[in-house]
Amino acid sequence: MIEVSGRGFGGKLFTKQGPLNLTSLNAHWHKGSRNRKGASVERKIRVLLGKVGLDSHDRGIKIVARFLRDAGMEVIYIGLRTTVKELVSAAVQEDVDVVGLSFLAGDHMILVPKVLTGLKAKGKNDVLVVVGGIIPKKHMPDLLALGVAKVFLPGTPPTEIIECIQAHV
């Protein structure tokens, strides 16, 4: 598995092996695909994690990335200060099952609707969208009504996040 270590200059994604070719990775992983010998290959749950906007606090999302990876999921973390367009583009190119967004700066009520609209515009209606971070409880019903599957607050046990994703994908 190739782990994304962060976003490089010019919006390119980099791995430990160099620049990441999203298209070739997408072609490699498809549900029900077959290997070279014709045997069926089970596809891992693909999770795209991002920090949309100017929020630069990433400790929590990196912890989430690690325990999702340890649970057997393929995790793509696209880094800090990602635009909505970059996140949606990566979700489409990577053919992800889940998009996880982390917020601390209070801009979730502006950015989450834009992400959901962008995903729908690209035909990704089937992607599970989860949100985490410092989210006021009064905003949780609004986010759920917009189409967010679940909102995770600080202190949520890792098993709860893993089980939520596994139950919906």
C-alpha positions, -999 to +999 in steps of 0.1 A: +000+000+000+012+035-008+008+060+020+003+096+012+026+117+033+011+151+025+004+176-003+033+190-023+037+222-042+012+228-070-015+207-055+003+174-063+001+145-039+034+129-029+042+095-014+073+081+001+081+069-034+075+103-051+046+119-069+013+100-067-005+091-099-041+091-088-054+077-121-032+046-120-041+039-084-078+043-092-075+018-121-058-007-097-086-009-071-121-018-081-147-038-063-148-073-076-116-069-097-094-098-106-057-103-103-034-113-132-042-150-126-080-143-127-087-148-090-111-124-074-095-097-054-113-081-024-111-043-024-102-025+008-125+003+020-109+035+006-111+065+029-101+101+018-093+124+048-089+161+044-086+194+062-106+218+039-101+255+044-074+273+063-074+251+094-039+240+102-045+217+132-039+182+120-030+160+150-065+145+153-069+136+116-035+120+116-045+098+145-077+089+128-058+080+096-035+057+115-063+037+133-083+034+101-052+021+083-046-003+112-082-015+108-074-026+073-087+004+053-068+022+026-064+058+038-055+088+017-048+120+036-045+149+013-031+173+038-038+208+052-054+238+035-071+218+009-097+235-013-131+220-019-123+215-055-091+196-047-109+174-022-137+166-046-113+159-074-093+136-053-124+117-042-134+112-078-100+102-090-094+078-061-129+063-063-132+065-025-159+050-004-156+075+024-147+112+028-137+123+063-135+160+070-119+175+101-126+210+114-114+231+142-117+266+128-155+268+129-160+269+091-177+236+089-212+251+082-198+268+051-174+242+038-194+209+044-223+220+021-198+229-006-181+195-004-214+177-005-226+198-035-193+192-053-195+154-047-230+153-060-221+174-091-194+148-099-218+119-095-204+107-061-237+104-043-228+070-029-198+083-009-202+082+029-193+116+043-183+119+080-172+150+099-151+153+130-135+178+152-147+208+172-183+209+161-209+226+183-236+202+192-262+226+180-248+222+144-249+184+144-286+181+133-280+206+105-250+187+092-269+154+094-298+170+075-274+181+048-263+145+042-234+140+066-236+104+078-221+110+112-204+137+133-176+126+156-166+148+185-133+148+204-129+117+225-149+094+202-135+059+206-117+047+175-138+016+174-169+037+170-155+054+139-143+021+124-177+004+131-196+033+116-176+032+084-177-006+081-215-006+087-222+019+059-198+008+032 
